[in-house]
């Protein structure tokens, strides 16, 4: 029972830090442009800034936890997410938004780097696959919450939307913090040399993250400004992404615990390729499949990779997971800025950014297939 409570608390951290602090911006993207708070290129730049902040949070998270403990580090991540959302209620211009969206990414990076390994270190070995799936399903549940909340909150205007999301993070924090995982003290960094390198696993996961930048920033905007759907429909498409993410993480955690994460990762990468290809089909109906499949693979791969990290490194899986998450964040930050520039240079062409995502997803599939046995 305690193990499940800890897993669901970890899921709350991921829901707030990833599903909301990182990805609630996706359905807000077209609304920000329509309200002239930013233009299309600027809106893409804010997505890239969030990815950069996420990288900083991932790199800092383990050190913060070593100093103040995992529970307090999780509290810090939740507090940063709340502050960042509240600050964005003020239309302070592009640099203002870029700073606070980067801080929201930092919050997400801290929470993502710590929640999964801390939960896995706090539950029985036979429950780790299921617990990992529950934790990573938090990303999908947060995305679904964003898809539900954003259209309702936007009825009160953009400031209300941002403040409402800050309140949602606060409620999750209150509900989760009493069951925060509190694993044994983190190993010193000096022992990291004993950890296997897991190069192909890290490369496949990083390429997957790079390929997912397009849907993780531009999917709702593709639906609204690219396919002519209303903002509410764009939010619904994003909810489909979240539903797929929940399915992909829950299923990924369970089956990876039984059959092995490295063996299953190519299947998730193949689904990602299909999702990116469907996004390029020039009709809105294709998004009804592209969105859930993208969430299933792009977010679900986290649970599969977390299980694979445990296979590779055993009790040192936290180090592999931080490396994997950092590589993912580096890839997403670099591609985020590159795709923002591409989007602006091509006259806001969604086809250009999603084609780049498809190419990177194909590369991820190839590397995952090569590394499935070790």
Secondary structure, DSSP 8 states (H G I E B T S, - for coil): -HHHHHHHHHHHHHIIIIIITTTTHHHHHHHHHHTTSS-HHHHHHHHHHHHHHHHHHHHHHHHHHHHH-HHHHHHHHHHHHHHHHHHTTS---HHHHHHHHHHHHHHHHHHHHHHHHHHHTTS-GGGHHHHHHHHHHHHHHHHHHHHHHHHHHHTT-HHHHHHHHHHHHHHHHHHHGGG----S----GGGGGGS---HHHHHHHHHHHHHTHHHHHHHHHIIIIIT---HHHHHHHHHHHHHHHHHHHHHHHHHHHHH-HHHHHHHHHHHHHHHHHHHTSSSGGGHHHHHHHHHHHHTHHHHHHHHHHHHHHGGGHHHHHHHHHHHHHHHHHHHHHHHHHHHHHTTS-HHHHHHHHHHHHHHHHHHHHHTTT-
